[in-house]
């Protein structure tokens, strides 16, 4: 059963900022980053429990070609993406976001 996918504005901004950074490194690379995120999100919505729980109620899906992770919370009918962050980013970044469940 696929749950409704909710991407918080902060997570959308994470993706935009990373895509801009990658485009600065190499034109078109930001589009590839965004495409990989967009391929992972439906899998997260469809099979959220295949991804490891890394903290209380927070799960993480990893991108394959980029060192980024998608952090999300599974509800009864929804999957809420709270952050899309570089894996070396301090965990407090997504932890602060996970406290606000709505």
KEKE-3310 file (N, C-alpha, C; in steps of 0.2 Angstrom, whole numbers, plus 5000, padded with zeros to 4 digits):
npx = (5004:5004:5008:5003:5014:5023:5032:5041:5043:5056:5064:5062:5069:5082:5085:5084:5095:5106:5106:5108:5121:5128:5126:5134:5147:5147:5139:5122:5124:5117:5104:5104:5106:5094:5085:5089:5085:5071:5068:5070:5060:5047:5049:5051:5039:5031:5037:5041:5046:5057:5068:5081:5077:5084:5083:5072:5057:5062:5067:5079:5084:5096:5104:5111:5121:5126:5132:5121:5106:5089:5078:5065:5048:5036:5019:5002:4995:5003:5019:5032:5044:5057:5070:5083:5099:5117:5127:5137:5133:5129:5120:5111:5104:5093:5087:5082:5072:5064:5057:5046:5032:5021)
npy = (4994:5010:5025:5042:5054:5067:5081:5091:5109:5113:5102:5102:5113:5109:5100:5109:5118:5109:5105:5116:5119:5107:5110:5121:5115:5107:5109:5103:5093:5095:5093:5079:5075:5079:5071:5059:5060:5061:5048:5040:5044:5039:5025:5026:5030:5019:5008:5010:5004:4996:5003:5008:5011:5025:5032:5036:5033:5039:5037:5032:5034:5031:5040:5034:5038:5050:5058:5059:5059:5054:5059:5053:5051:5039:5038:5033:5035:5042:5047:5057:5068:5074:5080:5082:5078:5080:5067:5069:5079:5087:5077:5084:5092:5086:5080:5090:5094:5083:5083:5091:5086:5090)
npz = (5000:4995:5003:5005:4999:5008:5006:5016:5016:5020:5016:5002:5000:5003:4993:4982:4985:4985:4972:4965:4970:4964:4951:4949:4951:4940:4925:4923:4932:4943:4939:4937:4950:4956:4949:4953:4967:4965:4959:4970:4980:4976:4979:4993:4997:4993:4999:5013:5025:5021:5022:5034:5051:5059:5070:5083:5076:5064:5048:5035:5018:5006:4993:4977:4969:4974:4989:4998:5009:5012:5024:5033:5040:5045:5044:5048:5035:5028:5022:5027:5022:5029:5028:5016:5015:5015:5019:5028:5035:5051:5062:5070:5062:5055:5066:5073:5065:5065:5077:5076:5071:5063)
capx = (5000:5008:5006:5004:5021:5023:5039:5041:5047:5063:5067:5062:5074:5088:5086:5086:5102:5111:5106:5112:5128:5131:5127:5140:5152:5147:5132:5118:5124:5111:5098:5105:5105:5086:5082:5090:5080:5064:5067:5070:5054:5041:5051:5050:5032:5028:5040:5045:5049:5063:5073:5082:5075:5090:5082:5065:5052:5065:5070:5084:5085:5102:5105:5116:5127:5127:5132:5115:5101:5083:5076:5057:5044:5031:5013:4997:4993:5008:5027:5034:5051:5059:5076:5087:5105:5123:5128:5142:5130:5128:5113:5106:5100:5087:5084:5078:5066:5060:5053:5040:5028:5016)
capy = (5000:5016:5031:5049:5057:5074:5083:5097:5114:5113:5096:5104:5118:5105:5098:5114:5120:5104:5105:5122:5118:5103:5113:5125:5111:5104:5110:5097:5088:5096:5089:5072:5074:5080:5065:5053:5061:5060:5041:5037:5046:5034:5019:5027:5030:5013:5003:5014:5000:4993:5008:5007:5016:5027:5036:5035:5035:5042:5032:5035:5031:5034:5040:5029:5041:5056:5056:5062:5054:5057:5057:5053:5048:5035:5039:5028:5036:5047:5047:5064:5069:5080:5083:5078:5081:5077:5062:5072:5085:5085:5074:5088:5096:5082:5079:5096:5094:5077:5085:5095:5081:5092)
capz = (5000:4995:5007:5002:5001:5010:5007:5019:5012:5021:5012:4996:4999:5004:4986:4977:4987:4983:4965:4963:4971:4959:4944:4949:4950:4933:4922:4922:4937:4948:4936:4939:4958:4957:4946:4958:4973:4962:4959:4977:4984:4976:4983:5000:4998:4992:5004:5018:5030:5019:5024:5041:5056:5062:5076:5085:5070:5058:5043:5030:5012:5003:4986:4975:4966:4978:4996:5002:5012:5013:5031:5033:5046:5042:5047:5045:5028:5024:5023:5027:5021:5034:5026:5011:5018:5014:5024:5032:5039:5058:5063:5073:5057:5054:5072:5075:5061:5067:5083:5073:5067:5059)
cpx = (5004:5004:5007:5011:5020:5030:5038:5045:5054:5067:5067:5068:5081:5090:5088:5093:5107:5111:5109:5120:5132:5131:5132:5147:5153:5140:5129:5119:5119:5105:5098:5104:5097:5083:5083:5085:5073:5063:5067:5063:5048:5043:5050:5043:5028:5031:5044:5049:5055:5069:5074:5080:5082:5089:5074:5060:5055:5068:5075:5084:5091:5102:5111:5122:5129:5127:5127:5110:5095:5080:5068:5054:5038:5025:5008:4996:4998:5015:5029:5041:5053:5065:5079:5094:5111:5125:5133:5139:5129:5121:5108:5102:5093:5084:5080:5072:5061:5055:5046:5036:5023:5018)
cpy = (5006:5022:5037:5051:5065:5076:5090:5103:5114:5108:5098:5109:5115:5103:5103:5117:5116:5104:5111:5121:5113:5106:5118:5121:5108:5105:5103:5092:5089:5093:5082:5070:5074:5074:5059:5053:5059:5052:5038:5038:5041:5028:5020:5027:5023:5008:5006:5010:4996:4997:5008:5013:5018:5031:5034:5038:5038:5037:5036:5031:5035:5034:5036:5033:5048:5054:5060:5057:5058:5054:5058:5050:5045:5036:5033:5029:5040:5045:5054:5065:5075:5083:5078:5082:5077:5073:5064:5077:5082:5082:5079:5092:5092:5081:5084:5096:5088:5078:5088:5090:5083:5098)
cpz = (5000:4999:5003:5004:5002:5010:5010:5015:5014:5017:5005:4995:4999:4997:4982:4979:4984:4975:4962:4964:4966:4953:4944:4948:4942:4930:4920:4928:4943:4946:4938:4946:4959:4954:4950:4964:4970:4961:4965:4981:4983:4979:4990:5001:4998:4997:5009:5023:5027:5020:5032:5045:5060:5069:5078:5080:5064:5054:5038:5024:5009:4996:4984:4973:4969:4985:5000:5004:5013:5020:5031:5039:5042:5047:5045:5038:5024:5026:5022:5027:5025:5032:5020:5012:5016:5020:5029:5037:5046:5059:5066:5068:5056:5060:5074:5071:5063:5073:5081:5068:5062:5054)
residu = (UNK:UNK:UNK:UNK:UNK:UNK:UNK:UNK:UNK:UNK:UNK:UNK:UNK:UNK:UNK:UNK:UNK:UNK:UNK:UNK:UNK:UNK:UNK:UNK:UNK:UNK:UNK:UNK:UNK:UNK:UNK:UNK:UNK:UNK:UNK:UNK:UNK:UNK:UNK:UNK:UNK:UNK:UNK:UNK:UNK:UNK:UNK:UNK:UNK:UNK:UNK:UNK:UNK:UNK:UNK:UNK:UNK:UNK:UNK:UNK:UNK:UNK:UNK:UNK:UNK:UNK:UNK:UNK:UNK:UNK:UNK:UNK:UNK:UNK:UNK:UNK:UNK:UNK:UNK:UNK:UNK:UNK:UNK:UNK:UNK:UNK:UNK:UNK:UNK:UNK:UNK:UNK:UNK:UNK:UNK:UNK:UNK:UNK:UNK:UNK:UNK:UNK)
# end
